[in-house]
Amino acid sequence: MSACTRDEWMTVAAARLLGNDSVCFVGIGLPSAACNLARLTHAPEIVLIYESGTIGTRPDVLPLSIGDGELAETAACVVPLPEIFSFYLQAGRVDVGFLGAAQIDRFGNLNSTVIGPYELPSTRLPGGGGAPEIALHARQVFVMARATPRSFVERLDFCSSAGFLDGHGARARAGLPGGGPRAVITDFGMLAPHPESEELQLVALFEGVNVDEARAAVGWPLLVADRLDTINPPSAHELDTLRALNARTREAHARPVHIPL
């Protein structure tokens, strides 16, 4: 097997978390790559839902956005957006919400709205979209993000999507449904909530990565689980499948779009 990048390793590690019988609400970007890799390898029957209303979609290339025609063309059905949230997500029919974010804090709360003060931000981000509802109602949430002290922060600039709030049972006391973030997949390994405090702790590292490297990538004093696992590198099949998917995607997105007048 040829050497893989950290992004490839992260995508494979995330894909491995998904089961064949999962109903998964998918975010665009790295989460979409992981979910479709799972569908193309070990979980062919996974049901992928995108915010635009596509259910059971099986794209041949990764979508540019939730409005990409590839999603509707390959879906089992397409329903109105309000129905996706009311009858599927809020009704408790989504097993996994798979999200990304610009910032995440030690309790798994997410920011995809602004960097800096809300009234006068240094950067205005795309916004929460459907992520706040997904984070609220999915039975469990997985988050994918490249880790730096600027993205894994002590305190969010703005909370777009609730994780475990301040931890220590705060989410449950607030009466929030859903299971909250159960795994955060990074480019050094994986974090998961401590069973009591609900603070994210290091539970697994990529082979060849050490704890010091993980701690340097996070903007708070990172806890380490008593048992620290090692995430095996991608297999040849996983890597070949992911690279073929990315190659098809690049080719498709490079084609000129002809709009009939």
Helices and strands as residue ranges (DSSP letters): H 6-15, E 23-26, H 30-40, E 47-49, E 54-55, H 69-73, E 77-78, H 81-83, I 84-89, E 96-99, E 103-104, E 110-111, E 114-115, E 123-124, H 131-137, E 140-144, H 170-173, E 181-185, E 189-193, E 200-206, H 211-216, E 223-231, H 236-254
